[in-house]
Amino acid sequence: MVVALTVPTLAVAAVSPAQAATNTVIKVTPASGLQSATTQGVEGDAPTGFGTGSIRAAATTAGAKSEFSFSAVQLFGRDEVTMDEIASISYRTKMGTAHSGANPQDWSLVLYTEPYAGDLSTATWYGDRYGAEPYFSANLDDPADMWNTWSTDGATNTLRFYESTAGAPGATFGAYDDPHWDAFKDGSSLGSTSERGTREFSGITVSTGSGWANGFQGQLDGLVITLTDGSTATVNFEPDGAACTTTCYVDAANGNDANGGASADDAKKTIQAAVDAVQEGGTVHVAAGTYTAGASITKPLTLDGAGSGSTVIQGSNSGKGLRIGNVSDVEVSDLTVRDFEDGVYVGPAPVSGISLTDVASLSNQRHGVMVEAFDAAGVSLTRVDSSENGTPGSGGRGLWVINGEKTGISVLDGTFNSNALVGIDISDGSVTGLRITGNEVRGNGDAGISVFGVQGPGENQVSGNTLDNNGRYGIEVKNATGNGATTGGGSVVVSDNMVSRTTAATDLRDHAGISVIRRGPQPQTADQPSGVVVTGNDVSGFRSNATGSTGEGFGIVVEGTGHVVDHNTVDNNDVGIQVQAGNTANVQGTPYFDRGDAHTSSALVNRNGITANTVGLRNVGDQTTDATCNWWGSADGPGGEVPGATTDPWLRSANLDGPCGAVPPTIDVTTQPRVNEGSSAWFTIRLSERPTEPVTVRYSTEDGTATTSWSAIGGADYTARSGSVTFRPNGPLSRTVTVPTRNDSADESDETFELRLSDAQGGELGTAVAEKTITDNDGAPRITIGDVSVAEGNPSNNSITTDMRFTVRLSAVSAKDVSASWSTRNGTAVGGTSGGDFVSASGTVTIPAGSRQATLVVTIRKDRQRERNEELGVQLSSLVNARAGDLFARGTIRNDD
C-alpha cells in the first residue's frame, strides 16, 4: 500500500494484529511533517531505490527543528508490535561534512513504547524513549556529499542505542560505547527488570536537534523498518509535487491536500482543495473512492469522477454536497452525491452553462438537485439519477429549478424516483426553451413532472417520459403560454409520454395523468393558460380511491384557450378527457378538476383513443368543444351525447389516422392465376360497396417478385401499364385493366408479374396486389450431334495428339440452359486411357440459354503406321431441357502416313 500523510501523529486507534506479513510504502513530502516549514524538497537527488528526490532540513529560527513521526499503525497496519519484532532499521542521510571531530549534526532516530505499568516517563503518552545518533555509530564511514546508510545491522555506520526516557534516572543522550540494537533490546528498561524487547512499539521519529537545527541543511531519505515476520515499512521522502493549474487530481485514499495535485500520483485529498487550486476553465479529476466533504464551486471548471458508482461524495444529512453559485460554465459528471441536506445546490445568484452528466444525487434530506438562481440559462441534466430525496414533510424534490427567468433548461434521459414531493419541478417565474425528455419518473409523493410558466420564444417539449404511480399528478403544466404548434419557437408540447397508475390512488382528492391548468399567475406569466399541444400520450389507470375519496381520477384535463388534444390513448380512468372553465380552485366534490381555475376554455379534442373510462369525455363550463373524430372503443361512437361537445363524426376503428365518419369502401384487385403466352391478362379492380363520393386509385404493373418462379420483364414478356381508375357514386363497382403478353419461340420457364394498387382516395386499400403467371407455350428444342473427320497426323517432339471437335446443335434457341451427357464408343478405332487410337472420354456438354450450339473434344493419338481410315463414335444421353434428335455421331480418323 502507498500512504501520503497529512500530519502524522503517534496517537493511534487499536487495530487487530496482522495475520500475514505486510509491505507498506509511505510517501512523505515537506508538507507532510509536523513542522512543514522546516523542510524543503530536493529535486533529482535521492539514494538508489528511493524515488527521484529527497528532503533537506531547513530550519531558520533558533530552537526549531525538522521532524517526521510515524506510528506502528501507519507503518504496519497494527499497533501490537513489540520491540523484539523489529529485526532491523535503516535510513539514509547526506551532508556537506562527515562526522569527524564528534560532529553531532545529522538526522537521528527516536523510538517510543506504549505506556506500561511502572514506567518512569514523566510524559503520559509514552512509556520508554530510545534513541540513536549517527555520530555515535560503530565503524564510521560517511564521506561528505555522499548518501550514507545508517542501520542496525550494517558492517559500517552501525547504529548504537541509548534510553532517554524523560524523568527516568540514568537516562542519557548517547555515547560511543552504547550497545547495538539486538543487545540494547535484551537489556532492561531504566528502573525495570523487564527486557526492552518486550515493550510494545508505539512509533518512530526522525528529526534534527533543536539546539543546532538552525541553518542545518542535511538531506534525508529511505527509512526502512523490517519485522521478524518479514513485514517491511518503507518511508520515501520526496519533494512537494508541482502545483496544479489547468488540471487537478483528487484521491481520497492516497491524496494529501498539501500535494501539488498536478498528477494522479501527487493528488490532493479533498475536492475543495483541488477546486480552490485549479484555474478558471480547468478540470478536476476525482478518483474512485468515498469523500466525506463536498465542495463549493465559484469559478468555471469541469469536475469529473470515475463513475457514479465509483466516486461517492458522502454526507451526514446536513449541508450541501456540491454548491455552485454565481458562476457560468461548470460541468460535473460521473459521480454520486448522497446524504446531505441538498445533494447539488446551484445558486442563489444567477448562473449559466451548468451541466450535470451521469451524476447521481441520492437520499438527501431535502432535494437531490436544487437550482435557486433567480435567473438561470443553459442548465442541463443528462442521465442524472436524483431519487429517494426528501424526508416526510420536507417538500423534497429530485430536481427543483425555482424562481426568476429560466432559459434553455434541459432534463434528458434521467431517473427521478421516490422523492418526497416531486420528481422534476420547474416552478415560479417563467421558463422557455425547456426540454424534459426520456426520463423515468416513478413513485414521487405528489407530482412526477411539474412545470410552471412555460412560454416562448423558445421551443418547449415534455416528451418521451415514463411516469408511473406518482402521488397526485403525472405531468402538471401550469400557466403555460403556447401557440398551438407542435414544433418551433413558441410551441409548448406534451407528447409521447407513458403516464400510468397501476396501484390504488394515495390521494383522496382529484388527481390526473396530465393536467394543463391555471394557478396563481406571476409577473412573468400570462393570466390564463393557452396554446398547449397534448399529443401522442398514453394515459391510464387514474381511478379514485373508493374509501373516503372526495375526488376523481382524470386521464387528461385542460383549461384555458387554444389547446390541442390529439392522438392520445386514454384508457381505464374515471374521466378520460376533461375540458373545463370557471372552476373555483381547491373545492372538492364537484365535476371540476379541483386544482385549476381558468376563466374560459377552448380546445380541439380530435383523433384520440378514449376507451374503458367511466366517463369518456366531460365538458364542464360554457364552452363548446370540438371532439369529433375520436375512437370510443366501438364503431357506434361514444354511446350518447356529451353535453357541450360535438362528437359526430367519430372514428370507426382504432386507427387514429383512419377515416372519420362513414366507413369508406374497400378497394381490391383480383385476377385469374394464369394466362397463356401471347394472350392478354385481365385484372379486376373492385369496390366493396357503393361509394358516397368519388373513389380513385392508381395502378401499375411490376415485374414479379415470387421466389418460386421466374420474373416476367415489362417490355419483353408483357406490356407495362400504369394509370388510375375512378369509381363514382352511381357508376359500376368494378373496372378492368388489360395487360397484353408477348408470344415468342423460346422455350422458357413460366414467368410472373403483378398489378399493384396505390394512392387510394375516398377508400381504403384491401387486397392491393394481384399476381399473374405467364404459361410458356413453346416446346423444348431438338438436340443433335454432327459427324466429323480429322487427319491423324505424325507425332513430333511438340505434339503427339490432335483434337477431334464435335458440334452439338439445337433446333431453336432456348431460354433455358440445355445439357446432355456424352461418351466415346469404339469402332474400327480403339480408345483407351494410356494407349489406342484415341483417348476414351465422357462428360457433359452444356448449351447456355440464348445459344444454339456447343463443342465437345475427343483427343486423337498420332502415329506413323500406314493403315486404313478408322472410325470412332460419340453418344449423347441424359438430355435436360431438350428433345432427342440425332444423338450419335461418327468421327473418322484419316490415315496420312
Solvent accessible surface area in square Angstrom, and as a share of the most:
residue,aa,sasa,rsa
1,M,129,0.58
2,V,82,0.47
3,V,36,0.21
4,A,20,0.15
5,L,11,0.06
6,T,72,0.42
7,V,90,0.52
8,P,1,0.01
9,T,71,0.41
10,L,31,0.15
11,A,86,0.66
12,V,52,0.30
13,A,78,0.60
14,A,95,0.74
15,V,57,0.33
16,S,88,0.57
17,P,57,0.36
18,A,35,0.27
19,Q,168,0.74
20,A,72,0.56
21,A,59,0.46
22,T,45,0.26
23,N,102,0.52
24,T,2,0.01
25,V,53,0.30
26,I,0,0.00
27,K,48,0.20
28,V,0,0.00
29,T,3,0.02
30,P,7,0.04
31,A,28,0.21
32,S,1,0.01
33,G,5,0.05
34,L,76,0.38
35,Q,83,0.37
36,S,52,0.34
37,A,95,0.73
38,T,15,0.08
39,T,10,0.06
40,Q,96,0.43
41,G,29,0.28
42,V,16,0.09
43,E,133,0.59
44,G,69,0.66
45,D,35,0.18
46,A,28,0.22
47,P,14,0.09
48,T,138,0.80
49,G,72,0.70
50,F,24,0.10
51,G,48,0.46
52,T,107,0.62
53,G,0,0.00
54,S,0,0.00
55,I,0,0.00
56,R,69,0.25
57,A,0,0.00
58,A,12,0.09
59,A,3,0.02
60,T,114,0.66
61,T,83,0.48
62,A,94,0.73
63,G,54,0.52
64,A,20,0.15
65,K,61,0.26
66,S,0,0.00
67,E,33,0.15
68,F,1,0.00
69,S,5,0.03
70,F,0,0.00
71,S,0,0.00
72,A,1,0.00
73,V,35,0.20
74,Q,41,0.18
75,L,0,0.00
76,F,2,0.01
77,G,31,0.30
78,R,13,0.05
79,D,17,0.09
80,E,87,0.39
81,V,0,0.00
82,T,45,0.26
83,M,0,0.00
84,D,63,0.33
85,E,42,0.19
86,I,0,0.00
87,A,44,0.34
88,S,22,0.14
89,I,1,0.00
90,S,17,0.11
91,Y,0,0.00
92,R,41,0.15
93,T,2,0.01
94,K,41,0.17
95,M,19,0.09
96,G,53,0.51
97,T,83,0.48
98,A,34,0.26
99,H,6,0.03
100,S,88,0.57
101,G,81,0.78
102,A,60,0.46
103,N,35,0.18
104,P,51,0.32
105,Q,63,0.28
106,D,1,0.00
107,W,0,0.00
108,S,13,0.08
109,L,0,0.00
110,V,27,0.15
111,L,0,0.00
112,Y,23,0.09
113,T,0,0.00
114,E,47,0.21
115,P,64,0.40
116,Y,51,0.20
117,A,107,0.83
118,G,64,0.62
119,D,37,0.19
120,L,63,0.31
121,S,17,0.11
122,T,104,0.60
123,A,26,0.20
124,T,126,0.74
125,W,129,0.45
126,Y,5,0.02
127,G,0,0.00
128,D,2,0.01
129,R,52,0.19
130,Y,1,0.00
131,G,1,0.01
132,A,0,0.00
133,E,34,0.15
134,P,0,0.00
135,Y,33,0.12
136,F,17,0.07
137,S,7,0.05
138,A,11,0.08
139,N,98,0.50
140,L,71,0.35
141,D,80,0.42
142,D,16,0.08
143,P,68,0.43
144,A,41,0.32
145,D,92,0.47
146,M,112,0.50
147,W,52,0.18
148,N,16,0.08
149,T,57,0.33
150,W,2,0.01
151,S,8,0.05
152,T,13,0.08
153,D,105,0.54
154,G,28,0.27
155,A,92,0.71
156,T,63,0.37
157,N,5,0.03
158,T,12,0.07
159,L,0,0.00
160,R,48,0.18
161,F,0,0.00
162,Y,14,0.05
163,E,10,0.04
164,S,5,0.03
165,T,1,0.01
166,A,32,0.25
167,G,55,0.53
168,A,8,0.06
169,P,102,0.64
170,G,59,0.57
171,A,39,0.30
172,T,67,0.39
173,F,142,0.59
174,G,18,0.17
175,A,39,0.30
176,Y,112,0.43
177,D,120,0.62
178,D,19,0.10
179,P,56,0.35
180,H,72,0.32
181,W,3,0.01
182,D,92,0.48
183,A,58,0.45
184,F,5,0.02
185,K,14,0.06
186,D,92,0.48
187,G,25,0.24
188,S,46,0.30
189,S,2,0.02
190,L,42,0.21
191,G,69,0.66
192,S,33,0.21
193,T,134,0.78
194,S,48,0.31
195,E,78,0.35
196,R,26,0.09
197,G,0,0.00
198,T,83,0.48
199,R,26,0.09
200,E,62,0.28
201,F,1,0.00
202,S,4,0.03
203,G,0,0.00
204,I,0,0.00
205,T,5,0.03
206,V,0,0.00
207,S,7,0.04
208,T,3,0.02
209,G,21,0.21
210,S,54,0.35
211,G,79,0.76
212,W,60,0.21
213,A,0,0.00
214,N,78,0.40
215,G,56,0.54
216,F,17,0.07
217,Q,121,0.54
218,G,3,0.03
219,Q,16,0.07
220,L,0,0.00
221,D,0,0.00
222,G,0,0.00
223,L,1,0.00
224,V,29,0.17
225,I,1,0.01
226,T,38,0.22
227,L,3,0.01
228,T,91,0.53
229,D,70,0.37
230,G,47,0.45
231,S,1,0.01
232,T,33,0.19
233,A,1,0.00
234,T,25,0.15
235,V,0,0.00
236,N,26,0.13
237,F,0,0.00
238,E,16,0.07
239,P,18,0.11
240,D,58,0.30
241,G,26,0.25
242,A,75,0.58
243,A,82,0.63
244,C,5,0.03
245,T,65,0.38
246,T,86,0.50
247,T,43,0.25
248,C,0,0.00
249,Y,61,0.23
250,V,2,0.01
251,D,23,0.12
252,A,18,0.14
253,A,82,0.63
254,N,72,0.37
255,G,1,0.01
256,N,0,0.00
257,D,55,0.29
258,A,41,0.32
259,N,5,0.03
260,G,8,0.08
261,G,0,0.00
262,A,43,0.33
263,S,48,0.31
264,A,67,0.52
265,D,125,0.65
266,D,11,0.05
267,A,3,0.03
268,K,20,0.08
269,K,82,0.35
270,T,47,0.27
271,I,0,0.00
272,Q,57,0.25
273,A,23,0.17
274,A,0,0.00
275,V,3,0.02
276,D,94,0.49
277,A,40,0.31
278,V,2,0.01
279,Q,97,0.43
280,E,129,0.58
281,G,60,0.58
282,G,5,0.05
283,T,31,0.18
284,V,0,0.00
285,H,61,0.27
286,V,4,0.02
287,A,37,0.29
288,A,55,0.43
289,G,25,0.24
290,T,77,0.45
291,Y,6,0.02
292,T,115,0.67
293,A,56,0.44
294,G,14,0.13
295,A,9,0.07
296,S,43,0.28
297,I,0,0.00
298,T,94,0.54
299,K,40,0.17
300,P,36,0.23
301,L,4,0.02
302,T,37,0.21
303,L,0,0.00
304,D,28,0.15
305,G,14,0.13
306,A,61,0.47
307,G,18,0.17
308,S,45,0.29
309,G,77,0.74
310,S,50,0.32
311,T,0,0.00
312,V,31,0.18
313,I,0,0.00
314,Q,56,0.25
315,G,13,0.12
316,S,93,0.60
317,N,81,0.42
318,S,69,0.44
319,G,39,0.37
320,K,43,0.18
321,G,0,0.00
322,L,0,0.00
323,R,90,0.33
324,I,0,0.00
325,G,11,0.10
326,N,110,0.56
327,V,12,0.07
328,S,44,0.29
329,D,91,0.47
330,V,0,0.00
331,E,93,0.42
332,V,1,0.00
333,S,22,0.14
334,D,46,0.24
335,L,0,0.00
336,T,8,0.04
337,V,0,0.00
338,R,73,0.27
339,D,27,0.14
340,F,12,0.05
341,E,57,0.26
342,D,0,0.00
343,G,0,0.00
344,V,0,0.00
345,Y,14,0.05
346,V,1,0.01
347,G,1,0.01
348,P,76,0.48
349,A,28,0.22
350,P,74,0.47
351,V,7,0.04
352,S,38,0.25
353,G,28,0.27
354,I,2,0.01
355,S,25,0.16
356,L,3,0.02
357,T,37,0.21
358,D,41,0.21
359,V,1,0.01
360,A,9,0.07
361,S,0,0.00
362,L,37,0.18
363,S,27,0.18
364,N,3,0.01
365,Q,55,0.25
366,R,76,0.28
367,H,3,0.01
368,G,0,0.00
369,V,1,0.00
370,M,9,0.04
371,V,1,0.01
372,E,42,0.19
373,A,1,0.01
374,F,97,0.40
375,D,68,0.35
376,A,4,0.03
377,A,39,0.30
378,G,36,0.34
379,V,3,0.02
380,S,30,0.20
381,L,1,0.01
382,T,29,0.17
383,R,120,0.44
384,V,1,0.01
385,D,49,0.26
386,S,0,0.00
387,S,10,0.06
388,E,109,0.49
389,N,0,0.00
390,G,20,0.19
391,T,54,0.31
392,P,136,0.86
393,G,89,0.85
394,S,35,0.23
395,G,19,0.18
396,G,0,0.00
397,R,34,0.12
398,G,0,0.00
399,L,0,0.00
400,W,39,0.14
401,V,1,0.00
402,I,18,0.09
403,N,33,0.17
404,G,15,0.14
405,E,100,0.45
406,K,2,0.01
407,T,58,0.34
408,G,35,0.33
409,I,0,0.00
410,S,18,0.12
411,V,1,0.00
412,L,32,0.16
413,D,82,0.43
414,G,4,0.04
415,T,40,0.23
416,F,0,0.00
417,N,28,0.14
418,S,57,0.37
419,N,3,0.02
420,A,35,0.27
421,L,58,0.29
422,V,6,0.04
423,G,0,0.00
424,I,0,0.00
425,D,5,0.03
426,I,0,0.00
427,S,12,0.08
428,D,46,0.24
429,G,2,0.02
430,S,11,0.07
431,V,1,0.00
432,T,19,0.11
433,G,23,0.23
434,L,1,0.00
435,R,110,0.40
436,I,0,0.00
437,T,21,0.12
438,G,35,0.33
439,N,3,0.01
440,E,63,0.28
441,V,0,0.00
442,R,90,0.33
443,G,37,0.36
444,N,2,0.01
445,G,45,0.43
446,D,34,0.17
447,A,1,0.01
448,G,0,0.00
449,I,0,0.00
450,S,3,0.02
451,V,1,0.01
452,F,12,0.05
453,G,0,0.00
454,V,2,0.01
455,Q,43,0.19
456,G,24,0.23
457,P,115,0.72
458,G,20,0.19
459,E,65,0.29
460,N,2,0.01
461,Q,48,0.21
462,V,9,0.05
463,S,18,0.12
464,G,41,0.39
465,N,1,0.01
466,T,47,0.27
467,L,1,0.01
468,D,20,0.10
469,N,33,0.17
470,N,6,0.03
471,G,7,0.07
472,R,8,0.03
473,Y,2,0.01
474,G,2,0.02
475,I,0,0.00
476,E,3,0.01
477,V,1,0.01
478,K,22,0.09
479,N,2,0.01
480,A,0,0.00
481,T,48,0.28
482,G,13,0.12
483,N,86,0.44
484,G,27,0.26
485,A,39,0.30
486,T,80,0.46
487,T,89,0.52
488,G,34,0.32
489,G,52,0.50
490,G,13,0.13
491,S,0,0.00
492,V,5,0.03
493,V,7,0.04
494,V,1,0.00
495,S,13,0.08
496,D,89,0.46
497,N,0,0.00
498,M,105,0.47
499,V,2,0.01
500,S,28,0.18
501,R,15,0.05
502,T,104,0.61
503,T,80,0.46
504,A,80,0.62
505,A,5,0.04
506,T,103,0.60
507,D,25,0.13
508,L,74,0.37
509,R,99,0.36
510,D,4,0.02
511,H,2,0.01
512,A,0,0.00
513,G,0,0.00
514,I,0,0.00
515,S,0,0.00
516,V,0,0.00
517,I,0,0.00
518,R,30,0.11
519,R,58,0.21
520,G,54,0.52
521,P,53,0.33
522,Q,55,0.25
523,P,137,0.86
524,Q,64,0.28
525,T,19,0.11
526,A,45,0.35
527,D,65,0.34
528,Q,41,0.18
529,P,0,0.00
530,S,27,0.17
531,G,5,0.05
532,V,0,0.00
533,V,1,0.00
534,V,0,0.00
535,T,26,0.15
536,G,29,0.28
537,N,2,0.01
538,D,46,0.24
539,V,0,0.00
540,S,28,0.18
541,G,13,0.12
542,F,5,0.02
543,R,79,0.29
544,S,42,0.27
545,N,44,0.22
546,A,98,0.76
547,T,116,0.67
548,G,53,0.51
549,S,35,0.23
550,T,69,0.40
551,G,10,0.09
552,E,50,0.23
553,G,0,0.00
554,F,0,0.00
555,G,0,0.00
556,I,0,0.00
557,V,0,0.00
558,V,0,0.00
559,E,0,0.00
560,G,1,0.01
561,T,54,0.31
562,G,42,0.40
563,H,2,0.01
564,V,32,0.19
565,V,0,0.00
566,D,32,0.16
567,H,60,0.27
568,N,0,0.00
569,T,55,0.32
570,V,0,0.00
571,D,46,0.24
572,N,65,0.33
573,N,0,0.00
574,D,20,0.10
575,V,0,0.00
576,G,0,0.00
577,I,0,0.00
578,Q,0,0.00
579,V,0,0.00
580,Q,0,0.00
581,A,8,0.06
582,G,50,0.48
583,N,13,0.07
584,T,95,0.55
585,A,27,0.21
586,N,91,0.47
587,V,68,0.39
588,Q,56,0.25
589,G,67,0.64
590,T,48,0.28
591,P,78,0.49
592,Y,44,0.17
593,F,0,0.00
594,D,1,0.01
595,R,44,0.16
596,G,0,0.00
597,D,33,0.17
598,A,1,0.01
599,H,111,0.49
600,T,81,0.47
601,S,8,0.05
602,S,49,0.31
603,A,8,0.07
604,L,89,0.44
605,V,0,0.00
606,N,31,0.16
607,R,62,0.23
608,N,0,0.00
609,G,5,0.05
610,I,4,0.02
611,T,32,0.19
612,A,75,0.58
613,N,23,0.12
614,T,100,0.58
615,V,52,0.30
616,G,20,0.19
617,L,7,0.04
618,R,45,0.16
619,N,17,0.09
620,V,21,0.12
621,G,36,0.34
622,D,151,0.78
623,Q,23,0.10
624,T,105,0.61
625,T,1,0.01
626,D,54,0.28
627,A,0,0.00
628,T,22,0.13
629,C,24,0.14
630,N,0,0.00
631,W,40,0.14
632,W,29,0.10
633,G,40,0.39
634,S,44,0.29
635,A,49,0.38
636,D,115,0.60
637,G,7,0.07
638,P,39,0.25
639,G,77,0.74
640,G,48,0.46
641,E,172,0.77
642,V,19,0.11
643,P,108,0.68
644,G,40,0.38
645,A,18,0.14
646,T,66,0.39
647,T,13,0.08
648,D,86,0.45
649,P,56,0.35
650,W,43,0.15
651,L,1,0.00
652,R,68,0.25
653,S,52,0.34
654,A,68,0.53
655,N,85,0.44
656,L,31,0.15
657,D,103,0.53
658,G,6,0.05
659,P,53,0.34
660,C,36,0.22
661,G,7,0.07
662,A,82,0.63
663,V,89,0.51
664,P,24,0.15
665,P,10,0.06
666,T,45,0.26
667,I,0,0.00
668,D,40,0.20
669,V,1,0.01
670,T,70,0.40
671,T,35,0.20
672,Q,135,0.60
673,P,95,0.60
674,R,131,0.48
675,V,15,0.09
676,N,96,0.49
677,E,10,0.04
678,G,39,0.38
679,S,51,0.33
680,S,40,0.26
681,A,1,0.01
682,W,153,0.54
683,F,0,0.00
684,T,33,0.19
685,I,0,0.00
686,R,118,0.43
687,L,6,0.03
688,S,67,0.43
689,E,91,0.41
690,R,121,0.44
691,P,6,0.04
692,T,127,0.74
693,E,100,0.45
694,P,70,0.44
695,V,0,0.00
696,T,41,0.24
697,V,0,0.00
698,R,111,0.41
699,Y,33,0.13
700,S,38,0.24
701,T,17,0.10
702,E,73,0.33
703,D,62,0.32
704,G,10,0.10
705,T,87,0.51
706,A,34,0.26
707,T,137,0.79
708,T,131,0.76
709,S,40,0.26
710,W,166,0.58
711,S,51,0.33
712,A,0,0.00
713,I,98,0.50
714,G,27,0.26
715,G,41,0.39
716,A,61,0.47
717,D,19,0.10
718,Y,2,0.01
719,T,44,0.26
720,A,63,0.49
721,R,96,0.35
722,S,76,0.49
723,G,18,0.17
724,S,57,0.37
725,V,13,0.08
726,T,41,0.24
727,F,2,0.01
728,R,143,0.52
729,P,40,0.25
730,N,147,0.76
731,G,18,0.17
732,P,91,0.57
733,L,58,0.29
734,S,40,0.26
735,R,98,0.36
736,T,75,0.44
737,V,8,0.05
738,T,40,0.23
739,V,0,0.00
740,P,44,0.27
741,T,9,0.05
742,R,124,0.45
743,N,100,0.52
744,D,58,0.30
745,S,94,0.61
746,A,24,0.19
747,D,11,0.06
748,E,21,0.09
749,S,34,0.22
750,D,44,0.23
751,E,23,0.10
752,T,3,0.02
753,F,0,0.00
754,E,8,0.03
755,L,0,0.00
756,R,84,0.31
757,L,10,0.05
758,S,55,0.36
759,D,82,0.42
760,A,27,0.21
761,Q,103,0.46
762,G,34,0.32
763,G,12,0.11
764,E,75,0.34
765,L,72,0.36
766,G,39,0.37
767,T,72,0.42
768,A,25,0.19
769,V,53,0.31
770,A,9,0.07
771,E,72,0.32
772,K,6,0.02
773,T,19,0.11
774,I,7,0.03
775,T,36,0.21
776,D,29,0.15
777,N,82,0.42
778,D,31,0.16
779,G,60,0.58
780,A,24,0.19
781,P,6,0.04
782,R,112,0.41
783,I,1,0.00
784,T,50,0.29
785,I,4,0.02
786,G,29,0.28
787,D,99,0.52
788,V,41,0.24
789,S,55,0.36
790,V,29,0.17
791,A,39,0.30
792,E,4,0.02
793,G,17,0.16
794,N,68,0.35
795,P,33,0.21
796,S,60,0.39
797,N,165,0.85
798,N,150,0.77
799,S,40,0.26
800,I,117,0.59
801,T,50,0.29
802,T,33,0.19
803,D,65,0.34
804,M,1,0.01
805,R,136,0.50
806,F,0,0.00
807,T,32,0.19
808,V,0,0.00
809,R,119,0.43
810,L,7,0.04
811,S,66,0.43
812,A,39,0.30
813,V,61,0.35
814,S,1,0.01
815,A,47,0.36
816,K,55,0.23
817,D,83,0.43
818,V,0,0.00
819,S,21,0.14
820,A,1,0.01
821,S,39,0.25
822,W,26,0.09
823,S,29,0.19
824,T,17,0.10
825,R,109,0.40
826,N,96,0.49
827,G,45,0.43
828,T,96,0.56
829,A,0,0.00
830,V,80,0.46
831,G,15,0.14
832,G,18,0.18
833,T,119,0.69
834,S,110,0.71
835,G,35,0.34
836,G,44,0.43
837,D,27,0.14
838,F,1,0.00
839,V,44,0.26
840,S,47,0.30
841,A,40,0.31
842,S,80,0.52
843,G,32,0.31
844,T,92,0.53
845,V,10,0.06
846,T,66,0.39
847,I,1,0.01
848,P,72,0.46
849,A,48,0.38
850,G,53,0.51
851,S,42,0.27
852,R,118,0.43
853,Q,96,0.43
854,A,19,0.15
855,T,67,0.39
856,L,9,0.04
857,V,55,0.31
858,V,1,0.00
859,T,41,0.24
860,I,1,0.00
861,R,48,0.18
862,K,43,0.18
863,D,33,0.17
864,R,161,0.59
865,Q,119,0.53
866,R,199,0.73
867,E,50,0.22
868,R,212,0.78
869,N,87,0.45
870,E,24,0.11
871,E,71,0.32
872,L,4,0.02
873,G,2,0.02
874,V,0,0.00
875,Q,51,0.23
876,L,2,0.01
877,S,53,0.34
878,S,83,0.53
879,L,49,0.24
880,V,77,0.44
881,N,57,0.29
882,A,16,0.13
883,R,118,0.43
884,A,49,0.38
885,G,31,0.30
886,D,84,0.43
887,L,37,0.18
888,F,72,0.30
889,A,0,0.00
890,R,129,0.47
891,G,0,0.00
892,T,33,0.19
893,I,4,0.02
894,R,104,0.38
895,N,40,0.20
896,D,69,0.36
897,D,38,0.20
